[in-house]
Amino acid sequence: MTESTLINHIKTLVNLSEKEVSEIALFFDFHSYKKKETLLLADKRCDTLFFVQKGCLQLYFIDNLGNQKTSQFAIENWWLTDFLAFQSQRQSNFYIETVENSKIASISFSKYQELLNKFPKMEKYFRTIYETAYGAALMRIKYINSFSKEEIFLKFRDNFPEFVQRVPQYLLANFLGLTPEYLSEIKRK
């Protein structure tokens, strides 16, 4: 896949000349991954920011009991990494894995810094991305603290129907804090 998906997404938030498009694309690597491939390991330095061109990723951690806990999903036109570890160049607390076959654009921390220095308008692009992600995280916290488990699923289904259709039920249940059996029961209603 070409860089067009990424560039088109950037163009929705900032104006780019054709020269800038060709130069910006050089900062990114483009790869295809099979389902269940790991892109980031916990306890390893987080040096990469991922953009989903096609497919789906999940960000998760392993709790003290050894259970996998999904914190976030990313589908087309979404960015994903352990943002705190990426920004500070520390070890990650999370894993990132493909949920389905995926085409990913990625940028290393050093190239990211170089990109922002060379193209200041990319600061606006990433600021908008981060603000949106932060707002979504706040809404998730609000839902968890304001609604019943069933209401959380219904609101999630209404706001993100593509996730409900694409993400395996056990992962979706994990993300929403439900058991797969309870999620099945809610869906049957």
C-alpha positions in Angstrom: 0.0 0.0 0.0 1.3 3.4 -0.8 1.5 6.3 1.6 -1.7 7.9 0.2 -3.9 6.8 3.1 -1.6 8.6 5.6 -1.1 11.6 3.4 -4.8 12.0 2.8 -5.4 11.9 6.5 -2.8 14.5 7.2 -4.3 16.7 4.4 -7.7 16.7 6.3 -6.0 18.7 9.0 -3.2 20.7 7.4 -2.5 22.1 3.9 0.4 20.5 2.1 2.1 21.3 -1.1 3.1 18.5 -3.5 6.7 19.0 -2.5 5.8 18.7 1.2 3.8 15.6 0.5 6.7 13.8 -1.2 9.2 14.9 1.6 6.9 14.0 4.5 6.2 10.6 3.1 9.9 9.8 3.4 9.8 10.0 7.2 7.5 7.0 7.4 8.0 3.2 7.0 5.2 1.1 5.5 4.6 -2.5 6.4 2.0 -5.2 6.2 1.4 -7.5 9.2 -0.6 -10.6 9.7 -3.3 -11.0 12.4 -1.8 -11.4 16.0 1.6 -10.0 15.2 3.2 -8.0 18.0 4.4 -4.5 17.1 5.4 -3.3 20.6 6.5 -5.3 23.6 6.0 -4.2 27.2 9.3 -3.6 29.0 11.0 -2.6 25.8 11.8 1.0 24.8 8.9 2.6 22.9 10.4 4.1 19.8 7.6 3.9 17.3 4.3 5.6 16.5 1.9 3.6 14.4 -0.8 4.8 11.9 -3.4 2.3 10.8 -3.9 2.5 7.0 -5.9 -0.7 6.9 -6.7 -3.2 9.7 -7.0 -3.0 13.4 -4.6 -2.8 16.4 -5.0 -3.3 20.1 -3.0 -1.8 22.9 -3.1 -3.9 26.1 -1.3 -4.7 29.3 -1.0 -7.8 31.5 -2.4 -7.2 35.0 -0.9 -8.6 38.3 -2.9 -11.8 37.9 -1.6 -12.4 34.4 -4.8 -11.4 32.6 -4.7 -9.4 29.4 -6.5 -6.0 29.6 -7.2 -4.1 26.4 -6.9 -0.4 26.9 -7.4 0.8 23.3 -8.1 -0.2 19.7 -7.1 1.6 16.5 -8.6 1.2 13.1 -8.1 3.0 9.8 -6.8 6.6 10.2 -6.1 6.2 13.9 -2.7 6.5 15.6 -1.5 4.2 18.4 1.5 3.8 20.7 2.3 4.0 24.4 2.3 7.8 24.2 3.9 8.4 27.5 6.7 6.0 26.9 7.1 7.3 23.3 7.4 10.9 24.4 9.8 10.2 27.2 11.6 7.4 25.3 11.2 4.9 28.2 10.1 1.3 28.4 6.5 0.7 27.5 3.9 -0.6 29.9 1.9 -2.0 27.0 1.9 -4.4 24.1 0.5 -3.5 20.7 -0.8 -6.4 18.5 -2.7 -6.7 15.3 -6.3 -7.8 15.6 -6.6 -8.5 11.9 -4.3 -8.4 8.9 -3.1 -4.8 8.8 -1.2 -2.2 6.8 0.7 0.2 9.0 2.7 3.4 8.5 5.2 3.9 11.3 7.6 6.6 12.4 10.5 6.3 14.8 10.9 8.9 17.6 14.0 10.4 16.0 12.3 10.7 12.6 9.2 12.1 14.4 11.3 14.8 16.0 13.0 15.6 12.7 9.6 15.8 10.9 8.2 18.3 13.4 11.4 20.4 13.2 11.4 20.4 9.4 7.6 20.8 9.0 6.2 22.9 11.8 2.7 22.5 10.4 2.9 18.9 11.4 2.8 20.1 15.1 -0.8 21.2 14.4 -1.6 17.9 12.8 -0.3 15.8 15.8 -1.7 18.3 18.4 -5.2 17.7 16.8 -4.7 13.9 16.9 -3.6 14.0 20.5 -6.4 16.2 21.6 -8.9 13.9 20.0 -7.4 10.9 21.6 -7.3 12.5 25.0 -11.0 13.5 24.6 -11.9 9.9 23.7 -10.0 8.7 26.8 -11.9 11.1 29.0 -15.2 9.9 27.5 -14.3 6.3 28.2 -13.6 7.2 31.9 -16.9 9.0 32.1 -18.8 6.0 30.6 -17.1 3.6 33.0 -18.1 5.8 36.0 -21.5 6.8 34.9 -23.2 3.9 33.2 -24.1 0.3 33.8 -22.2 -2.4 31.9 -25.1 -2.8 29.5 -25.3 1.0 28.9 -21.6 1.1 28.2 -21.9 -1.5 25.5 -24.9 0.2 23.9 -23.2 3.6 23.8 -20.0 2.0 22.5 -22.0 0.1 19.8 -23.9 3.3 18.8 -20.7 5.5 18.6 -18.3 2.9 17.2 -20.3 0.3 15.2 -17.3 -0.6 13.1 -15.5 -1.9 16.2 -18.4 -4.1 17.3 -18.5 -5.6 13.8 -14.8 -6.1 13.4 -13.2 -6.8 16.8 -13.6 -10.4 18.2 -16.2 -10.5 21.0 -13.8 -11.7 23.6 -11.5 -8.6 23.0 -14.5 -6.2 22.9 -15.7 -7.7 26.2 -12.3 -7.3 27.7 -12.1 -3.7 26.6 -15.5 -2.8 28.0 -14.9 -4.6 31.3 -17.4 -7.4 30.6 -17.2 -11.1 30.3 -17.7 -12.6 26.8 -20.8 -14.4 28.1 -22.4 -11.2 29.5 -21.6 -9.4 26.2 -23.4 -12.2 24.3 -26.4 -11.9 26.6 -26.6 -8.1 26.1 -26.3 -8.6 22.3 -29.2 -11.2 22.4 -31.4 -8.6 24.0 
